[in-house]
Amino acid sequence: MIDRIGFAPAPPLLVPEVASGAAPELNDLRAACDEMVLQLLGGCDHLIILAERSAVELGEWLIARSGWSGAKDVISIDPAGPQPPDLVVSQINNHESSALLVMGDGSACRTEKAPGYLDERARPFDEEIAQYLAGVNTTELAAMDQELAAELLVAGRFTWPIASAIVNADARTWIGNLSYRDDPYGVSYFVALWRPES
């Protein structure tokens, strides 16, 4: 059973050694990720990282920063042929008392210098995602427009619906906290934590 779900972005520049001179620009994002990971892992004895293949290493890097040394599994999503959410959920729910770290970025089209250039549809799309993550709106998050998300280069389109399916299959009431929301370099990043209401 999943007891907590954390959401983090996966920009390579999150790693200071990769960012080099630009490292200070993402200090707030790193701090938000570090705090979220500490809350995510508290009281759990097993961790699952759910990420697109290219983001797995970033997820492991975030966990390593926390000093946590418990049991860990990785579920890697292949963008060329992502598995149906229900199938991935069945894999995840094979573990007990687990925390789930979900990696994924928002749109990459927020400015003219963004990887996908400027797309006016990106801002309202990301604003909705922020609301869904903050309010644990799993219905809307799972039903996101996948075609639009692909056009906006939204990496989270592969992993967020899986997190939504996990909560939808859980009888408990979940609450959320969105602790970071910004779009440095024209890419939208979110840091959030979901947990069952006590």
C-alpha positions in Angstrom: 0.0 0.0 0.0 1.2 3.5 -0.8 1.2 5.8 2.2 2.6 9.0 0.7 3.1 10.3 -2.8 5.7 13.0 -3.6 6.0 14.9 -6.9 9.2 16.4 -8.2 10.5 17.7 -11.5 13.5 16.2 -13.3 15.6 18.9 -14.9 19.2 17.9 -15.2 20.2 21.4 -14.0 18.8 20.3 -10.6 22.2 18.7 -9.9 24.5 21.6 -9.0 27.5 20.0 -10.7 25.6 19.9 -14.0 24.2 23.4 -13.6 27.6 24.8 -12.8 27.5 28.6 -12.8 23.7 28.5 -13.0 23.3 26.4 -9.9 22.1 29.2 -7.6 19.1 29.9 -9.8 17.5 26.6 -8.7 18.4 26.8 -5.0 14.7 27.3 -4.1 13.7 24.3 -6.2 16.3 22.1 -4.6 15.3 23.2 -1.1 11.6 22.4 -1.9 12.5 19.0 -3.3 14.7 18.2 -0.2 12.0 19.1 2.2 9.3 17.2 0.3 11.6 14.1 0.2 12.1 14.2 4.0 8.3 14.3 4.5 7.8 11.6 1.9 10.1 9.1 3.5 9.2 9.8 7.1 7.7 6.6 8.6 8.1 4.5 5.4 10.3 1.5 5.1 10.2 1.2 1.3 10.4 3.6 -1.6 9.3 3.3 -5.2 10.6 5.8 -7.8 8.2 6.2 -10.7 9.8 8.0 -13.6 10.4 8.2 -17.3 13.7 6.5 -18.1 15.6 9.7 -18.5 14.4 10.9 -15.1 15.2 7.9 -13.0 18.7 9.1 -12.2 17.4 12.4 -11.0 15.0 10.6 -8.6 17.7 8.5 -7.2 19.9 11.6 -6.8 17.1 13.4 -4.8 16.8 10.3 -2.5 20.5 10.0 -2.0 20.6 13.7 -0.8 18.3 12.8 2.0 20.7 10.2 3.4 17.9 7.6 3.3 19.2 4.0 2.9 16.0 1.9 3.0 14.7 -0.6 0.4 14.1 0.9 -3.0 12.5 -0.1 -6.3 12.3 1.8 -9.6 9.5 1.6 -12.1 10.7 3.1 -15.4 8.2 4.4 -17.9 9.2 4.1 -21.6 7.7 7.1 -23.4 7.7 5.1 -26.7 5.3 2.6 -25.2 4.1 3.6 -21.7 2.2 0.9 -19.8 -1.5 1.3 -19.0 -1.9 3.0 -15.6 -3.8 0.1 -14.1 -0.9 -2.3 -14.9 1.6 0.0 -13.3 -0.6 0.4 -10.2 -0.8 -3.3 -9.7 3.1 -3.5 -9.7 3.3 -0.6 -7.2 0.7 -2.0 -4.8 2.6 -5.3 -4.4 4.6 -3.5 -1.7 3.5 -2.6 1.8 4.0 0.7 3.6 5.6 2.4 0.7 6.4 5.9 -0.4 6.1 6.8 -4.1 8.3 9.5 -5.7 6.7 10.6 -9.0 9.0 12.5 -11.4 7.7 14.8 -14.1 7.8 18.3 -15.5 5.0 20.5 -16.6 5.0 22.3 -20.0 8.3 23.3 -21.7 6.7 26.1 -23.6 6.4 29.0 -21.2 8.8 31.5 -22.9 10.4 32.1 -26.3 13.7 30.6 -24.9 11.9 27.4 -23.6 12.8 24.1 -25.2 9.4 24.1 -27.0 9.3 27.9 -27.6 6.4 30.0 -26.4 2.9 28.4 -26.6 0.1 30.5 -25.2 -1.7 27.3 -24.2 1.0 26.4 -21.7 0.1 28.9 -19.0 -3.5 27.8 -18.5 -2.5 24.1 -18.7 0.1 24.5 -16.0 -2.2 26.5 -13.8 -4.7 23.7 -13.9 -2.0 21.1 -13.1 -0.9 23.2 -10.1 -4.5 23.2 -8.8 -4.9 19.5 -9.4 -1.7 18.7 -7.5 -2.6 21.1 -4.6 -6.1 19.7 -4.3 -5.5 16.1 -5.1 -7.9 16.4 -8.0 -7.2 12.9 -9.3 -10.2 12.9 -11.7 -9.0 15.9 -13.6 -5.3 14.9 -13.4 -6.0 11.5 -14.8 -8.2 12.9 -17.6 -5.7 15.5 -18.8 -5.6 16.2 -22.5 -2.8 13.8 -23.5 -2.5 15.3 -27.0 -2.2 18.8 -25.8 0.3 17.6 -23.1 2.4 16.0 -25.8 2.4 19.2 -27.9 3.5 21.2 -24.8 6.3 18.7 -24.0 4.8 17.8 -20.6 6.9 15.0 -19.2 4.5 14.5 -16.3 1.9 13.2 -18.7 3.4 9.7 -18.3 3.5 9.5 -14.5 0.8 11.8 -13.0 -2.1 9.7 -14.3 -0.6 6.7 -12.5 -0.4 8.5 -9.2 -4.0 9.5 -9.7 -5.0 5.9 -10.4 -3.4 4.8 -7.1 -5.3 7.3 -5.1 -8.6 6.6 -6.9 -8.2 3.0 -6.0 -7.7 3.9 -2.3 -10.6 4.2 0.1 -8.9 6.8 2.2 -9.3 10.6 1.8 -6.1 12.2 0.6 -4.9 15.7 1.1 -2.2 17.6 -0.8 0.4 20.4 -0.4 2.0 22.2 -3.4 5.2 23.6 -2.0 6.8 24.9 -5.2 5.5 26.2 -8.5 7.7 28.1 -11.0 8.9 28.0 -14.5 12.7 28.8 -14.7 14.1 28.4 -18.2 10.6 28.3 -19.6 9.7 24.9 -18.1 7.1 24.5 -15.5 8.1 22.7 -12.3 6.0 21.5 -9.4 6.9 20.0 -6.0 4.0 18.5 -4.1 3.1 15.9 -1.5 0.0 13.8 -1.1 -0.9 11.8 2.0 -4.0 10.2 3.5 -5.9 12.5 5.9 -5.3 11.4 9.4 
